[in-house]
Amino acid sequence: MADAEDSPLFVTALAKGLSVLSTFTASRSVMNLLEIAEATGLNKSTVQRSVFTLESIGYLTKDVSSKGYRLTAKSLEIGSNYLQTSELIDRATPYLHELNRQSQESCNLLEPYGTEMVYVSRFASHKQISIHVPIGQRLPMFCTAAGRAYLAALPQDEAEACIRGSKLTAYTPNTVTDPDELLALLKRVRTDGFAFSNEEYYVGDIAIGACIVNAEGKPLGSINISVPFSRWRIEQVFSELGPQIVNAARAISTAARGLKPGSAGRTSINAKL
């Protein structure tokens, strides 16, 4: 990233404007100029110009009650266009839909971004679900089934660097945060063909994941099945859903043989380490 910023082609103002947009989250849905400055690390003058421009072209709007700013529906354009043009999503959709029909549980496609995985496609269970995970949600690789499946498909040195470069937060009492234990789990993934996470990010949630690779064996993303602890036990997940998700990942990998890994995911891992 540092090399790119030194290039005469790099538009600093554009990068700063995008950083303002990306700083809005569920926990920071409305912010004033000072709060945006603190969240982005930009000075207030830069934030003021960026916010004025983004409001003028329709990506931000002023909240009447708080006088802060919030995203508008137009901000969905960028993400929506990605979802409509992604070849991986297009090729994975029929198989993910079939996996959802077969398992009767929530099935998801995730792609890498830095040391996280991003939900890019989702077929929800028709049964009651307690956890809402919207498209675009990012979760850490190290403690999620999809993330571990992806890490296990990387060269050993890259996987280890990603783990050691992650913020190993204990999100629940079950979260594995020891780097050596995590590397041992990746070894198991390579043997079993799938990864799992047992209430490590969300309490009450069990997930199983498998990686999608191209013809060269390079990881493109992962699929997972997320089930509630109230309906499943981990042994059932292994025996019943394990074969299903492995077969689905293999089918998607065949359909995606000619694709290349997304540049954002792989370079971002290296940039953050």
Beta strands, then each sheet from edge to edge (+ up, - down):
strand 1: 60-62
strand 2: 69-71
strand 3: 106-113
strand 4: 116-123
strand 5: 138-140
strand 6: 195-198
strand 7: 205-213
strand 8: 219-228
sheet 1: 1+ 2-
sheet 2: 5+ 4- 3+ 8- 7+ 6-
end
